[in-house]
Amino acid sequence: MRSLTPFLILLRAAIAAVLPSNLPAQLESFNSFGGAEKVASKIELLPEVTGVAAGEPFHVLIKLTHPEGWHSYFKNPGYVGQPLEAGWTLPAGFTAERVAWPTPSRAESSGKTSYVYKKVVYHLFKITPPANLAAGSEVQVTAAPTWLLCSKDSCIREPRLAPPFPIHEITLPVTSAAEIDVGHAEAFEAARAMLPQALPDTLTIRASKSPESITLLLSPSSAVPDDAKIHFFDYEEVLDAQKEPVIERGEDGVRWTLARNKEAEPENPDRLSGILAVGTGGYLVEAGYGTATEPPVSFGKLLTVLGGMFLGGMILNLMPCVFPVIGIKIMGFVQQAGEDRRTILVHGLVYAVGVLVSFWVLSGMALALREGGNIDVTQGFQLQNPWVVWVLMLIMFTLAMNMFGIFEIGASATSVGSGLTHKQGMGGSFFSGVLATVVATPCSAPFLAVAIGIAFGLPPLLFLLSFTMMALGLAFPYVLLSAFPRLVQKLPRPGPWMESFKQGMAFLLFGTAGWMLWILVSFEQVGSGGMLPIVLGLTLIAIALWVYGRWCPISRTKRTRTTGYVAVLLFAFLGLASSKPPGKGLEWEAWSPEVVTEALAEGRPVFVDFTATWCATCQVNKSRAYNNEVRSLFKEHDVLALKADFTDYDPRIAKTIAGLKRAAVPVNALYLPHDDVPKITKELFGSKYMQGFIKEHLGQPGK
């Protein structure tokens, strides 16, 4: 037990480390309003004609010139944002319609991807007058545009927070024929250059969808330049703009695939519409969904995949729990056959058949899972759930620790393989091949996991063929040595090199676990601020596995093993609790002035989050600030959490924000009973700041 003393000290330190979960507050000094009220875009309302003719449509554009580093939004903002609304006021009988949305670009705001317009953007509209206009009169067209203007870190509603909004007007005479205003010709030329064009005859687009993604097939591939950047900006937010598209160039065209937005409610779920940007050009796309087709696999790619699978099967034989069995098994064949080379070869072939049948059963089960359920396992659907990603990360991390020698699993495989030498006849050889497949998996699960991941992306026939090649790779040494038994003497002797090889392979799994960690922190509810507890949790799990490998083997005394098991459970519990994905924050109720007044009259503190879906800073606050400790403080102080949603304009919210001497969201205010002055938070904050803010104004719980 003396050897456990350092371990117990480490245990106490780990518990002390994991109990506080305060995360370092980032960017605490950030002020999203610093200078935001001074920002202003330049707006121009320009007609294309000098006069209006009865019944003849004419064009008008709204030109926005943004300050450096700021942008406005596309019809689909991508994450948060609000596009331009023209606010037309037209004479009787006139109608206005947008010609098209300009082609946007992708930009990052508060760590999220948005679809935006930078610097200068032209919004082109068609105005249609009635046919009974009297010549010689004048018509007045007015607009009161509103839009959201954002920089990388903050947003402001322009031209001002609340109405009345500035009016822009043009007055045109009614003439017998409309004439082009040459003074505005350059602006209209630039406006039309920003508009998406019709698809060229040389390019065909087909759309297909699965439960998890949407794919565009651009054909032929020669119509899409190799170095052209491709992105599809859909109108109805059916795609998840926060995910990166997968682009594959094949013989039948270029496939562009992006994950679906599960919360979208499109008006027409059977059609896809938007703008396809290819290089510097944009094209209008309006397509119905067709049947998804598997991309053909080129001969070169097929050879690469099958060769890789065969090599993976070969590598399985180098695992410490498999390699020593090879020579033993072949010598068993020799003894059974009485040195008859033909019989030895038949035994080896029957053994290989056993391996093949085993892999066919495994691959058949996997294929049934893929094809039988109404799920698309080829598109990484499992990586869209933080809990699934968390479990996969733990599996990869645990397997890596095993391969690195921290603890052992599958160590009984060698004895099982040795026992197979006592089987007699062809049936024994066949069953040996079956068991060899089962025996290999505990020690070599990482390779099988990679193989399955590759194979799941192949059509059914190639899926089965890939597993067949892996089986042939596993069986190949047995067949070769059965044909040439004397080669058994040439095999390298099992030794330290095998352990080094296994440990080297562990680094691949550590890399996979790191990739899973990167995916996990990309979820909104986790965020980069959630990385520290995850890393700490993995550290505690590593300690648990190390303790298991060091103090729990059968060679240890019962007392030592019991203490080890208790420590393993404790460290594993702390590690899992620390690394698991966090909850989704506070439960908010809808705000209204009456609810605030009523709660304060009852002596209850009220915390109001003035927010909007288009406010990126608001979303960052919600993802970082309200952890378990903050939620506990709200509960212990009986704080009523209210959300004032300013996504759509609400005059009551605008008036309240103005009363708090703020110009835009985010605004977070704590209202206290018997105190007429609300307490305002910083604009961007984390959980550490929020805990201090609550304690400062409400005191410590229970005091």
N, C-alpha and C positions, 0 to 999 in steps of 0.2 A: 504493500500500500504506500510505502514511502515514495515510490515512483509516481504516484498520482498527485503528490503535493503541488508540483508546478501546474499540473492540469487543473486542479481545484482553484488555484490562484487565477489562472486564465479564465476559468468559468465565471468567477466573481467579477472580473473585469469586463467580460463580455456582457453579462447581465446589466452592469452599470452603464455600459455603452449603448445598449439597445433600448433601455427604458426611455430616455429622453428622445423624442422624435422631432424636435424642432429643427427645421431645415434652415440653412443660411438664407437670409433674405437677400434677394438679388435686385440690383438696380433700385435700391431704396431711395436714392436721391433723385430719381427720374421725376420730371414734372411735365406731363403731357400737355399742359396748358401754357407752358413757357413759350410765349410767342405765337401760340395758336390763334389768338384773337386778332392778331395783326395780319394773318395770312389772308390773301384775297386773290381769287382768280379773276382774270379780265374776261368779260363776256361781251360778245357782239352779236346783234341780230341783223342779218344781211339778206335782202331780197336779190333774186337773180335777174329780175326785170325792172324796168323803169316805169311800167304801167301794167294794169290788169285788163285783160280782155274777157268779156262775158263768156262763161263756160269753158275757158281754156286754163288748164292747171298750170301753176308756176311753182317754183321752188324757193324755199327760204331755209337758211341754215343758222344754227346757233353755234358760234365759235367760242370755245373755251381755251384760254391760255393759262396754264397752271404755273405757280411758282416752282422754282427748281426743287426737286426732291419730293414733290407732291403729285397726287394722281386722283382721278375720278374713276368711276366704275362702269363696267359692261352691264348689259341687261342681267346676266347671271354673274354676280360678283365673285363667285368661287368659294368664298368663306364668309366674310362679313362685308357689308358695303351697301350702298344705295345708289342706283343709277339716276341719271338725269331725268327729271319729269318736266316737260315743256311748259305746262300750265297755260294752254292757249285760251285766248278770248277772241272769238271771231265774229264778224258780222253775220246777220241772219242768212242762212242758206249756204254758208261756207263750211267746208270740211278740211281737216288736217290729218295727215297720216305720215308716219315715218317711212322714208324710202328703204332704209336698212340700217342695222347697227354697224358702226365702223368695226374693223377687225381689231380686237384687243391684243394685249400681250400679257404674259404672266409676270407677277411681281410678288415679292415676299413682304409681308407686313406683320410684325409681332410674331415672327416664326411661322406664319401661315401663308399659303399660296392664294393669291387673289387674281382676278381677271380685270385689267385696268387699262386706262388711257393716261399716258404721261405727256407732259409738256403741252402740246396743242392737240385738240380733238375737234372735229367738225361733225355736228349732228344735222343731217339733211332731212328736210320734211317737204312733202308735196301738199300745196294748198289748192283746193278746187273751188272756184267761185260758181255761183248759180248762173244759169243761162239768161236770166232776165235783168242783168245789171244795166243801168242806164248810163250811156256814154256821157262824159263830161262831169260825172260825180267823182267822189273820192271814197276810198275804203281804208279802214284802219285795222291792222292786224297787230295784236298785242300778245305778249308772252311774259310769264312770271316764272322763269325756270328755277328749280331747286335741285341740288345735288349734294353728295357727300364728298368732301375733299379730305384725303388722308396722306400722311407721310409714313415713314417706316414705323413710327412709334406712336402717332396720335392722329385723331380725326376731328373734323369740325364740319358742321352743316353749313353750306353756303346757299344763298348769299348772307343769310343770317339764321339764328336759331329758330325764331318764331315769326309768324306773319304779323303785319303785312309784308310781303316780299316785294322787292323793287320791280317795277313794270318796265318792260322794254317794248317799244312800239315802232311800227313803220307805217307810213301813210303813202298810198299810191293812187294815182289818178286812174280812172276807168277810161281805157282807150279802145279804138277799134281793133288793134293788134298789139300784142305784147312784144316789147323789144328788150333785148339782153342789155343789162347794165355792164358795160365793159370794165368799169371800175371794180366790180366784184368778180370778174371772170377768173382771176388767179385763185381766189379763195374757193370758188366752186370747183375748179379743177382739182385743187388739193383735197377737197371734201370727197369727190368721187374716187380719187385715188385711194382713199382709206376704206372705201366700201368693198365688201367681198364681191367677186365676180361669179358668173355662172360657170359651172364645171366645163372644162374643155372637152371636145369630142374624143380626145385621146385618153381621157381618164374616166374610169368607171368606179363607183363606190357602192359597196353592199354592206348593210348593217345587220348584225346578229347580236342576240343577247342570251345570257345565261342567268341563273339566279344571282350570280355574284359579279358579273362584269358585262361590258358591252364592247364589241369588236367591230372595227371598220376595216374592210378589205379594199385596198386601193390597187386597182389593176389597170394595165399591166405594171409591173415593177419598174419598167424602163421609163414610165411617165413620172416617176418620183425620183429626183436626183439623190444620189447616194449620201451626200453631205447635207441634205436639207433637213431642217428641224421641222417636226410634225407635231401639231396639237389640234385637238378638236374642242371648240368652245360651244357647249350646248346651251340652248336657250332656257331649258326648263329645269336645270340643276339635277338632271338624272345621273350625272357622273360625279364621282368623288374627286374634287379638285385637289385634295390634299395627298392623294396617292400619285405615284409616278407611273406613267404609261409604260406598257411593254410593247416594243416595236420589233417585229420579226419580218425580215425580207426573205421571200421564198420564190419558187418558180411561178406560182400563181398570182403573186402580187405582194404588197406590203401590208402586214397586219398591224393595226394599232389597237391596243386593248387597254381599258382602264376600268377600275372597280366601280361598281354602281353605288349611288347614294341611296341607302335603304329608306331614308325619310322623304324622298321625293314623291310628289303627287302630281305627275304631269297631266295636262288636260287631255292629251292624246297618247295613251300608253303604248299604242301600236306603231308609232312613228317617232323618228329621231330627227330633230332639226337643230341647226346651229351653223357655225362657221368653221371650216377646216383651214387651218393655216399651214401652208407648205412653203418653207423658206420665208421669203418676204411677201408672198402673195396669200390672199384669202379667197375661199370659195364657199358659196352658199350650198348647204346640204339639206335636203329634205328627202328622207328615205324611210320606207317601211322595213320592219324587221323581217329578215328571212331566216332560213335554217342555217345554223352554224355548221361550217364544214371544217374538217381537220386539214391543216396545211400539209401538203405532200412532203415527205421526207426525202431529201436528195440521197443519191447513192453514197456520196462521200460522208454525209452526216450519219447515214445508217451504219456505215462501216465504223465510224468513230464511236457511236453509241454501243454497238455490239462488241467492238473490241474492248471498250472500257468495261463492259459488263463481264466479259470473259476474264480480263485482267483482275477485276474485283473478286471473282470466284477463286482465281489463283492465289490472291493475297490472303484469302481466308485460311489457306493451308499453312500460312506462316504464323498463325496465332499460337501461343504457347500451349493452349489446350488441344490443338489439332495436330500440329507438326510432329510431335513424337509418335503419334498413332500411325503415321504413314508407313514407316519401316516395319513396325510391329505387324500391321495388317497384311502387308505384302508377304512377309515371311510366313504368316499364317496361311496365305494362299499356297505358298510353295510347299509347306508341310502337308496340306490337304491333298495336293495334286501329285505328291511324290516326285517332284522335279519334272513333271510333264509340262513343257512350256505351253502347249496348246490349252491344256486345262487351266493353267495359271492365268492365261490371257482371258479365257471365258469367265473365270471368277472375277477378274478385274472389270470386264464389261458388264457382268450382272450387277456388280457393286455400283458401277456408274449408272445403270438403269435405276437402281434404288435411289440414287441421288436425284436423278432427273424426275422421277415420279414424285418425290417429296417436294421438289421445287414447283412442279406443275400444280400440285395441290395447293401450295401456299399462294402461287400467283393466281390460280383460279379463284381462291377466296378473296384475294385483293381486288381482282377484276370484278367479281360479283358485287363487292362493296362499292366500287366506283360506278358501275353501270346500273346496278339494281336500285340504289337510292336515288331520290330526286335531288341530287346535290352535284355540284361541279367541283370535284376534287382536283382537277387539273389547274385551277387558277389560284391556288393558295388560299382558298376560302378560310381555312383554319387560322390563318394569320391575321384575320380581321377581328378576332376576339381576344382581348387582352389576357383572359384567363387561360385560353388555349396556348397562347404564346408563352405565358409564364410557365405552364407545365412543360412545354417543349424545351424551354431554356433550362429548367431543372434537370430534365432527362439528359440533355446533351452535357451539362456540367457534371452530373453524376457519372455518366459513362466515361468522360474524360478523366475524372479522378480515379476511376477503376483502371483504365488503361495506363495511367501514370504510375500505378502500383501503390496508391494510397490505401486501397483495400481490394479484396479479391472476390470475384464472383465467377462461377463456372469452372472452378478449380477441379471439380470432380469429373470433368470431361475426359481427361486422360485415362482414368480408371475405367470409365465406361467403354472407351475405345479398346482398352486392353481386354475387357471382358468379351468383346465381340470375337476375339480370336478363338474362343471356345465353341462358337457356332459351327455347325457342320453343313456341307452341301451347298448347292446354289441358293437355296432359300436363306441360308445363313448369310451368304454374301450380299444378297439383295437387301435383307433386313439391316445388314451392317451399313449399307449406303443410306438407308432411311435414317438410321440413328446418327450417322455421321452428320447429316444436315441439321438434325436437332441439336447435336452436341456442339456444332460450330457456332450456333447463333448466340449463346450467352457471351462468348468471348469476342464475337465479331459483329455484334449488333450495329455498331456505327456504320460499317460498310453496307450492311443490308439496308439501313435507313437511307443512306445516300442513293443506293440502287433503286429502292422503291420510289424515292422522290423523283428520280429521273424517269423511271418507267411509267409513272402515273401520267406523264405528259405525252405519252405515245398512243397511237391508235391501238385497238385491242390486239390485232395480230402481232404488231411489233412489241406490245407489252408482254405477251406470252413468249415471243422469241427472245426478248432481252433476258427474261428469267431463265430460259433454256440455256442461253450462253453463259450465264453465271453458274448454272449447275454444271455445265461442261467444264468451266474453269476449275470448279471445286473437285470434279472427278478426274480431271486430266492427269494429275500426278499418279493416281492409282492405276489408270489404264496404261500410262507410259511405263511405270515400274513393273506392271504385270507382264507387259510385252518384253521387257528387258530386266529381269529380276536382279541381275548382277549390279545394276545401277544403284540398288539400295546401299551398297557399300560406298558409293560416291556421294551420298547425301551428306551435307554438313551436319556435324553432330549438334544436337540441341545444346545450347549454352547461353552465356550472357548476351550474345548478339541478338537473340530473340527478344529478350526483355528490352533492350535498347530500341529495337524496331517498334515494339508495342508502345513504348513511351513516346517515341517520335510521332506516332500516329495520334497520340492524345492531343497534340497541339492543334490538329485539324478540328477536333471536337471543341476545344476551348475557343477556337475562332468561331465555330458555329454558335456556341453559347453567347459569345459577344455580339454576333449578328442578331440573335433573338433579343438580347438586351436592348440593342438599338431600335428594333421594331417596337418593343414594349414601351420605351420612353417616348415614342412618337405618338402614342395614343393621348388624346386630349385629357383624359382623366388621370394620366400618369405624369406626362410632361418631363422636361429635363430636371425639374426640381425633385422628381421622384427617384432619381438615379441613386442618390446616396443611400437611402434605406434598402434599395434592392442590392447594391453592392455589399452593404453590411450584412444583409441576409444571406447572400451567397458565401460570404466569409464564414458565418456561423455554421452553415450547412457543410462547408469544407472541413471545419473543425469536427463536426459530428462524424463525418466519414473517416477522418483521420483517427479519431478515438475508436471507431468501430474496427478499423483495420489493425490498430495497435493493441487494444485491450480486450477485444471480444473474440479473438480466435479460440478454437477449442483447446489449444495448447496452454492457455492461461488458466489460472485457478478459478474456481467457481465464484469466489468472492470478488476477484478482479473483474471477471466478466459481468457480474451483476452491477458493479459500480459503473463499468463501461457502458452497459445498456442504458442505465439511468441517465448518464451524461449524454449519450447519443440522442435519446428522446428529448432531453431538455434543450440541447443546442439545435436540434432539428426543428423543434417547435418554435424557438425564438427566431431561427432563420426563416422559416416559412411565414411566420407572422410579420416579420420585417419586410420581406421581399414581395409579398402578395400585392396585386394591384389595389390601389386605394379606392375608397368609396367615391360617390359622385357629389359630395359636398352637402351643403345645407338644404333643407326643404323650405322652399320659398312660398309665400302666399301673395296673392295679388294686392298691389298697393292702391289705396285711395286716400284722400285727405280725411274722410270720415273714419276709416279704420285706424289711422294714426291717432286721431283725436280720442276715439273711444278707448284705445289701449292705454294711452297716457292718462286718461281719466281714471283708469283702473289701477294706476301705479305701475304699469308695465313698460320697460324700456322698448324702444322700437328702432330697428336697424333697417334702413332703406337703401337698396341698390338701384340707383337710376341708371339703366342700362339700355342696350339695343343690340340686336343680332348683328348689325353692321359695324359695331364698335369692337375692333380687334383687342384693344386694351382691356375692355370689359371682360372678354372671354379669357384672356390671360389671367386676370385677377381671380376669376371664378375657379380656374384650374389649379391655382397655386395657394390660395389664401385659406380655404376652409377645410383644414385637416381635422383629425379626430380631436385634438386639443381645443381648437377653436369651436368646434361643434359642442364640446363639453361645456365650455365657458358660456356659450349662448344658452344651453339648457339649464345650467346651474343659476344663471342670472335671470332666467325666464324672459329672454330677449325675443321679441317677435320679429322675424325676418320677413321683410316685404320686398317684392321686386316691382319696380316701376318701369314697365317696358315702353321705351321710347322708339322702338323700331319704326312704327308708324306715328306720325305726328299726333301729339295729345296736348291740347292747350293747357290742361291742368298741370301736366308734368313740366312743360316749358315754363309756366309761371313759377312753379316751385323751384326749379333749377335757377331761374333768374333771381328769385328771392334769396337763394343761398350764395349769390354773387359768383355764379359759375356760368360759363358760356356754352358748354357742351358736356356730353357724357364721356367718360364715366364720372359719376358723383356718388359717393357713399357717405351717408349721414346717419349719426346715432342721435335719436331724440330721447331725452331723459325727462321723467316726471318732475314737475316743479322747477324746470330749467327751460327758459325760453330760447336759449341759444343752442342750436344743433351743433354737434361735434362732427367735423368733416375729416375724412381720412385723406391720405395722399392719393394721387391718381393711380399709381401702380404700386402694388404692395404684395407681400407674401404672408405666410402663416405666422412667422415670427413677429412681424410688425402688427398683425391683427391681434395676436395675443396680448401684446403690450398695450395696444389701443384700448381693448376691452378692460383690462386690469386698471389702466390709468383712470378711466372714467366711471367704472362700476366697482372697482376694488377687487380684492381677492375673494374667491368664492368662500362662502361661509362666514365672512367677516362683516 
